[in-house]
Amino acid sequence: MFEIIKLLFDICLFRKGPQHLPYSPWLLRITVVVYALVNFLMINIGVNRLYTLLMVGVGILLVVGFSWTMLYFGHKRARFYQTTSALLGTDAMISFFAMPGVASMMTGGMTLLAFSVMIGLMIWHWAITGHIIRHALDQTLMFGLGLAFLYLLASYQVMALLFPEAAGIE
């Protein structure tokens, strides 16, 4: 398991790509569980438990649906397990690093430091997602970043539409 965490960390540092993860349905299941746990803990800071479970479930469906659709239209369906595991695993890692910032913003207010850290993590998440997409589709980094931006923007919009109370747009 340590090797998988190290590989995911290397993907976050742009040293490796999703192709370095093992082709494994088991790994995909593990990353879904880890993603769900980490995001549940992070979202639960400011939202009730049932709402949190729904948000985590929708988040998983968005990642899996995006990954499958992207690979289907890119004619790279064989890369589904590795790509989806990389997307879920790196997102869980970024969310883990974001937890102190989220907790700080929820309990102590919006400080400049917490806000700056959160913006930095969001940009890093976008860059990692673009890096994964680039490798999964054998495209340029600019293509990967563009598709990652569209995906992240669309997923934020879907979450805000489905869960307006959590987004603060009631």
C-alpha positions as CSV (number, residue, x, y, z in Angstrom):
1,M,0.0,0.0,0.0
2,F,2.9,2.3,0.7
3,E,4.0,2.0,-2.9
4,I,0.6,3.1,-4.2
5,I,0.6,6.2,-1.9
6,K,4.2,7.0,-3.1
7,L,3.0,6.6,-6.7
8,L,0.0,8.9,-6.1
9,F,2.3,11.4,-4.4
10,D,4.7,11.2,-7.4
11,I,1.8,11.9,-9.7
12,C,0.9,15.0,-7.5
13,L,4.5,16.1,-8.0
14,F,4.3,15.5,-11.8
15,R,7.1,12.8,-11.7
16,K,4.8,10.0,-12.8
17,G,1.6,9.6,-14.7
18,P,-1.5,7.4,-14.3
19,Q,0.1,4.7,-16.4
20,H,2.5,4.0,-13.6
21,L,-0.4,2.8,-11.4
22,P,-1.3,-0.9,-11.6
23,Y,-4.2,-1.9,-13.8
24,S,-6.5,-3.1,-11.0
25,P,-10.2,-3.0,-10.2
26,W,-9.1,-3.6,-6.6
27,L,-7.1,-0.4,-6.6
28,L,-10.0,1.5,-8.0
29,R,-12.3,0.3,-5.2
30,I,-9.7,1.3,-2.6
31,T,-9.3,4.8,-4.1
32,V,-13.1,5.2,-4.1
33,V,-13.2,4.3,-0.4
34,V,-10.3,6.6,0.5
35,Y,-11.7,9.4,-1.6
36,A,-15.1,9.0,0.1
37,L,-13.5,8.9,3.6
38,V,-11.3,12.0,3.1
39,N,-14.0,14.0,1.4
40,F,-16.6,13.0,4.0
41,L,-14.3,14.3,6.7
42,M,-13.6,17.5,4.9
43,I,-17.2,18.3,3.8
44,N,-18.6,17.2,7.2
45,I,-16.8,20.1,8.8
46,G,-19.6,22.5,7.7
47,V,-22.5,20.3,6.5
48,N,-24.7,17.7,8.2
49,R,-23.9,14.0,7.6
50,L,-26.7,13.0,5.2
51,Y,-26.0,16.0,3.0
52,T,-22.3,15.1,3.2
53,L,-22.9,11.5,2.1
54,L,-24.9,12.8,-0.9
55,M,-22.2,15.2,-1.9
56,V,-19.5,12.6,-1.6
57,G,-21.6,10.2,-3.7
58,V,-22.2,12.8,-6.4
59,G,-18.5,13.6,-6.4
60,I,-17.6,10.0,-7.0
61,L,-20.1,9.8,-9.8
62,L,-18.7,12.9,-11.4
63,V,-15.1,11.7,-11.3
64,V,-16.0,8.2,-12.6
65,G,-18.4,9.5,-15.2
66,F,-15.9,12.1,-16.5
67,S,-13.1,9.6,-16.6
68,W,-15.2,7.0,-18.5
69,T,-16.6,9.6,-21.0
70,M,-13.2,11.2,-21.6
71,L,-11.5,7.8,-22.2
72,Y,-14.4,6.6,-24.3
73,F,-14.3,9.5,-26.7
74,G,-10.5,9.5,-26.7
75,H,-10.5,5.8,-27.7
76,K,-8.5,4.8,-24.6
77,R,-11.1,2.9,-22.6
78,A,-8.4,0.3,-21.5
79,R,-6.9,3.1,-19.3
80,F,-10.0,3.5,-17.2
81,Y,-8.8,1.8,-14.0
82,Q,-5.5,3.6,-13.9
83,T,-6.9,7.0,-14.9
84,T,-9.8,6.9,-12.5
85,S,-7.7,5.6,-9.6
86,A,-5.2,8.4,-10.3
87,L,-8.0,11.1,-10.4
88,L,-9.6,9.8,-7.2
89,G,-6.3,9.1,-5.3
90,T,-4.8,12.5,-6.1
91,D,-8.0,14.3,-5.3
92,A,-8.1,12.5,-1.9
93,M,-4.5,13.6,-1.3
94,I,-5.2,17.2,-2.1
95,S,-8.4,17.1,0.0
96,F,-6.4,15.7,2.9
97,F,-3.9,18.6,2.6
98,A,-6.9,21.1,2.3
99,M,-8.6,19.9,5.5
100,P,-6.7,22.2,7.9
101,G,-7.4,25.2,5.6
102,V,-11.1,24.3,5.4
103,A,-11.4,23.8,9.1
104,S,-9.6,27.1,9.7
105,M,-12.0,28.9,7.4
106,M,-15.1,27.3,8.9
107,T,-14.1,27.9,12.5
108,G,-11.9,31.0,12.6
109,G,-13.2,32.9,9.6
110,M,-11.6,33.7,6.2
111,T,-8.0,34.6,6.9
112,L,-5.7,35.7,4.1
113,L,-3.4,32.7,4.8
114,A,-6.2,30.1,4.7
115,F,-7.6,31.7,1.6
116,S,-4.2,31.7,-0.1
117,V,-3.5,28.1,0.8
118,M,-6.9,27.1,-0.5
119,I,-6.4,28.9,-3.8
120,G,-2.9,27.3,-4.1
121,L,-4.4,23.9,-3.6
122,M,-7.1,24.5,-6.1
123,I,-4.5,25.5,-8.7
124,W,-2.4,22.5,-7.8
125,H,-5.5,20.2,-8.2
126,W,-6.2,21.7,-11.6
127,A,-2.6,21.1,-12.7
128,I,-2.6,17.5,-11.4
129,T,-5.9,16.8,-13.2
130,G,-4.5,18.2,-16.4
131,H,-1.3,16.2,-16.0
132,I,-3.4,13.0,-15.6
133,I,-5.6,13.8,-18.6
134,R,-2.5,14.5,-20.7
135,H,-1.1,11.1,-20.0
136,A,-4.4,9.3,-20.2
137,L,-5.2,10.6,-23.7
138,D,-1.6,11.0,-25.0
139,Q,-2.2,14.7,-25.6
140,T,-0.3,17.9,-24.8
141,L,-0.3,19.5,-21.4
142,M,-2.3,22.5,-22.7
143,F,-5.0,20.1,-23.9
144,G,-5.0,18.4,-20.5
145,L,-5.1,21.7,-18.6
146,G,-8.0,22.9,-20.8
147,L,-10.0,19.8,-20.4
148,A,-9.3,19.7,-16.7
149,F,-10.4,23.3,-16.3
150,L,-13.7,22.5,-18.1
151,Y,-14.2,19.4,-16.0
152,L,-13.5,21.1,-12.7
153,L,-15.7,24.1,-13.6
154,A,-18.5,21.9,-14.7
155,S,-18.2,19.7,-11.5
156,Y,-18.2,22.8,-9.3
157,Q,-21.3,24.0,-11.1
158,V,-23.1,20.7,-10.8
159,M,-22.3,20.5,-7.0
160,A,-23.5,24.1,-6.5
161,L,-26.7,23.4,-8.5
162,L,-27.5,20.2,-6.5
163,F,-26.3,21.5,-3.1
164,P,-26.9,25.2,-3.0
165,E,-26.9,25.3,0.8
166,A,-23.3,23.9,0.9
167,A,-22.2,26.4,-1.8
168,G,-23.6,29.3,0.1
169,I,-25.9,30.4,-2.7
170,E,-29.3,29.8,-1.1
